[in-house]
Amino acid sequence: DQEFGTGGRVIADFSTNYYDGASCVVIQPDGKILAAGARLSLDDQSISINNIVLARFHPDGSPDSSFGEAGRVVTDIPGRVNESAEDVILQKDGKILLAAGSGAGSNQFFTLLRYQPDGTLDSTFGNKGIRTTLFEGNPTSMILQPDGKILLGGDTMQVNESCDLAVVRFLPDGKTDTAFGIKGRVLADFGRFDPASSMALADDGRIVMAGNHVENFVYRPALACWLPDGSPDPDFGENGRMSPDLGDAVQNAQTVLLRADGGIMLAVSAVSGNTAYPALAGLLRNGAPDPSFGVGGLLKGIGGEEGYSFSSGLMAGQADGRMVVAGFSSSRTYQHDFFVARFSNAPRPGVVTLNASDVTAGSAMLRAAVNAGGGGTLVTFEYREEGETDFHNAMASPVMVTGTDETTVEATLSGLKRNTVYHYRAKGVNEAAAVTGNEPFFRTLTWLEAWRRTYFGSSRNSGDGADTQDFDHDGLVNLMEWSLGTNPGESSIPPYHLSLTDAGLEFIHPRRLQALEEGILFTVEWSQDPAGPWTSAGVADSVIASDTVVQNVKSLIPMRDMDHCFVRLKVAVP
C-alpha cells in the first residue's frame, strides 16, 4: 500500500546503537496500529540491555503523537533484565494489556503490564502498572476472558532447557487467580522439552494450549486442554494431554484456533525430505485427527523448491471460512522471506472406487462413486500391474464432478496385458484435499474367455460356453470352433483339406493365432482304423500361410505302403 508510510512500510527507531524488534501488533477500533516488542541496546560496558517498547501509528502510518513520546513508549521493569513483549491485547475501555517475559538472574518470568490509552502505565493494575511474578518461564500468548480475567500462556523453559506447557490466570486487577489450578498456574508435561506456541479459549471456557514435544531435535505437535477451573479436561486425549498422530512428516506446531463445532485448527509444517511445507492440521474436540479434514487430518500447502523450509507462524480465519497462514521461508543459503498462504474451506470430496466392469482381454471399464460436496472435484484413475509399486495415470485428462449428489465416473482403460491382475484406484482433488479411494483389482480375460463372453455372454467354462459343448450341433465342440476360428453359433464345415502327393498325405488346416499364444496344443494324428490306435509318429508340420487372425498349417503324413489312412486333429488346453 503506497499510501501507508513510505513505500508501504513504517519504522520506529528506539535505539541509536543496536537493535529494535516488534513481536506483536493489534489494530484499534479507530484504525490506529499498535505494535510492541523489545529494544536491545548496549551500555557503556557493552552489556546488552533489553527493554519493552511500544509504538502507535495512525492508519496512514504516521506516528501517533498522542501516544507516549512522539508515538513511542519504552518501559524498563525495575529489578528485571531481558525484558520483551510477547503479546498485546486492547481492552474495551482502550487500556492496553501486554504479556512479557522479564529476567532475574539466569531465569525468565511471566510478566504482565497494563497501559492507559495514552501509553502511560496504569497505576490501578499490579504494582504501578506492572505485575511481575515468580512463575518461571516464557509467555507466548495472552487471552482476555469475557469476565475480565487474563490468561497468560507459555512454557516453563529455563537455562537447563527443561520446560512444560504452562498457563497462569490473573484477576482483572493483576492479582493471581488462586482459584485456578495450583495457586493460579497449570502445567502439562509431555517430556523433558515441551516449548509452547499459542493458546485458544473455547466458548465453554475450556483452555487449549498448543506447543511441541521435542525428541532428538524433532518437534512434534503437543496440545493440552484444561477446564475453566484449571483441572485437566478428561475428554481430551489422556488426562488433558494429546500428541496427535499426524504422521512423521508433521512438525513444529505454531498457532491454534478453535472451530465453531469445537474442533481444533493447528498451523504446522509438513516435511518431505529436506523441504518443509506450510500445512493445517484439523483435530476433533478430543484432540484426535479429524478424518474429514484434508488427508488424515492434514492439509498441505504448496512448498518451494528442494531445500526450502516453510515455518508457519500466525493463522487467522476469514469470514468465509478460509484460513490464512503467515510465516517465513528459508533457503539452503539461509535467506529468509515472508510468506502468506490461504487454505480453502471447500469440503473434502468423497471418493469410493467401484468394481471394474466390461473387462476384456485388453481393456476394462474403471468406475468410481464421487461426491464433490458442493464444490468442484477433479477425478482421475490410477492403475498398476500386480507386483508393481508405482501407479500409472489411466486417463488423458481428469473429469470434473460438481454438486452434492453422488456421481458415477467411468473411464475405459485399454492396452492391457491379457490374463493379468491389475490394481486401480480413483482419486478426487479439490481445493480442500486430494482424496484417494480404495484399491480393488481385476484380472483381464484370456483370449478364450473373451471369445466365450462374445458368443455366450459369460467367460466361464460352463453351460453353453463349455469347451466340450457343441452349441450349434455341427460336430465341432466349442474349443475346436475357437481354435480353428469358426463361428460356434452357426453350423460350420470343418475347414480342412486333404490331398495325396508323392511325399505323402497332406492335411491342411487353420490354427487361430490367439490359441497358439495361449498354448493350445494342436496335434495331428493318423490311423489305418477309425477305432485306433492313433499316432502322431512321422507327422511333419509346416506353416504355409498366415494373417493377423489365423495361420494355415500343412501336416505331412508319410503313407509308405499304406493304401488308406484316417486323419484327425486334436486340440487341448495345456
HELIX and SHEET records of a PDB file:
HELIX    1   1 TRP A  447  PHE A  456  1                                  10    
HELIX    2   2 GLY A  463  GLY A  465  5                                   3    
HELIX    3   3 ASN A  478  LEU A  484  1                                   7    
HELIX    4   4 LEU A  513  GLU A  517  1                                   5    
SHEET    1   A 4 TYR A  19  ILE A  27  0                                        
SHEET    2   A 4 ILE A  33  LEU A  42 -1                                        
SHEET    3   A 4 SER A  48  PHE A  57 -1                                        
SHEET    4   A 4 ARG A  72  THR A  75 -1                                        
SHEET    1   B 4 VAL A  81  LEU A  90  0                                        
SHEET    2   B 4 ILE A  96  ALA A 104 -1                                        
SHEET    3   B 4 ASN A 107  TYR A 115 -1                                        
SHEET    4   B 4 ILE A 130  GLU A 136 -1                                        
SHEET    1   C 4 ASN A 138  LEU A 144  0                                        
SHEET    2   C 4 ILE A 150  ASP A 155 -1                                        
SHEET    3   C 4 LEU A 165  PHE A 170 -1                                        
SHEET    4   C 4 ARG A 185  ALA A 188 -1                                        
SHEET    1   D 4 ALA A 196  LEU A 201  0                                        
SHEET    2   D 4 ILE A 207  GLU A 215 -1                                        
SHEET    3   D 4 VAL A 218  TRP A 226 -1                                        
SHEET    4   D 4 ARG A 241  MET A 242 -1                                        
SHEET    1   E 3 VAL A 250  GLN A 251  0                                        
SHEET    2   E 3 ILE A 264  SER A 272 -1                                        
SHEET    3   E 3 VAL A 256  LEU A 258 -1                                        
SHEET    1   F 4 VAL A 250  GLN A 251  0                                        
SHEET    2   F 4 ILE A 264  SER A 272 -1                                        
SHEET    3   F 4 THR A 275  LEU A 283 -1                                        
SHEET    4   F 4 LEU A 298  LYS A 300 -1                                        
SHEET    1   G 3 SER A 309  GLY A 317  0                                        
SHEET    2   G 3 MET A 323  SER A 330 -1                                        
SHEET    3   G 3 HIS A 336  PHE A 343 -1                                        
SHEET    1   H 3 GLY A 350  SER A 357  0                                        
SHEET    2   H 3 SER A 363  ASN A 371 -1                                        
SHEET    3   H 3 THR A 407  SER A 414 -1                                        
SHEET    1   I 3 HIS A 392  ASN A 393  0                                        
SHEET    2   I 3 THR A 377  GLU A 385 -1                                        
SHEET    3   I 3 VAL A 399  VAL A 401 -1                                        
SHEET    1   J 4 HIS A 392  ASN A 393  0                                        
SHEET    2   J 4 THR A 377  GLU A 385 -1                                        
SHEET    3   J 4 VAL A 421  VAL A 429 -1                                        
SHEET    4   J 4 ALA A 434  THR A 436 -1                                        
SHEET    1   K 4 HIS A 392  ASN A 393  0                                        
SHEET    2   K 4 THR A 377  GLU A 385 -1                                        
SHEET    3   K 4 VAL A 421  VAL A 429 -1                                        
SHEET    4   K 4 PHE A 441  ARG A 443 -1                                        
SHEET    1   L 4 HIS A 497  THR A 501  0                                        
SHEET    2   L 4 GLY A 504  ARG A 512 -1                                        
SHEET    3   L 4 VAL A 550  ILE A 557 -1                                        
SHEET    4   L 4 ALA A 540  SER A 546 -1                                        
SHEET    1   M 2 LEU A 521  SER A 527  0                                        
SHEET    2   M 2 PHE A 566  ALA A 572 -1                                        
END                                                                             
